[in-house]
Amino acid sequence: MSIDVKLLSVVAQRLREIHQPGNPLILVNAWDVATARQVEAAGGLAVATSSAAVAAAWGGQDNNTGREAAFAVLRRITNGVGVPVTADVEAGYGLAGRELIEALLDAGAVGCNIEDTDHATGAGLLDADAHAAYLTEVQAAATAAGVPIVINARIDTIARHPSVTPRQPCPKRCGGPRAERPFPRGRAGQRGGWPAQRQPLRAADRPGRSGRCPGVDRPRRLPALDG
């Protein structure tokens, strides 16, 4: 499929622009064209896919497999709406950075969510430095392609280790979530130049007024978990 780099670059820039400090971007998940169109019709500025929901819809598993089916759904969604689409691509489906960017652009997506869960070994989280290097590789591939894709670095510390997360104040006393463990990973992402980070939170750890923490100077997406 021919990729319209100029058009995708414009759409990607639009997705970046709606990530505004002090004005949290609300992204509603979709898993097919019908739900994506509902999000757009309700006034959504962008559509974000959910890998778990996409996999469940076609009978698959949310375990970093099912790449072809996931990108087929993604392509239908981007063709079905007129707003930017950012895709949950789990941990990258085993693709190299360049391959992942090519697949995203081919499907018409201008953003992606990449998690640091270790699906291969089931050991919890990927090594932080190795994962940072991978995301930096993805960022470089997007730059080389000429499309400023919004790469959202998902930090699964709380989701994967809820019982060991220390309930301590944010290191910068920003009134944010009371969990210190995610910040070293977040700061690694900041050094890598990723535009945004996603940190699942428990209800008791939800931030006060902002989607930012001075400890990690990047916009953050904050989905809430029960508990």
PyMOL commands that set and color helices and strands:
alter all, ss='L'
color gray80, all
select helices_A, chain A and resi 5-17+33-41+51-57+67-80+97-107+128-145+157-160+182-192+203-205
alter helices_A, ss='H'
color red, helices_A
select strands_A, chain A and resi 28-30+47-49+85-88+111-115+117-118+124-125+150-154+196-198+201-202+220-221+224-225
alter strands_A, ss='S'
color yellow, strands_A
deselect
rebuild
show_as cartoon
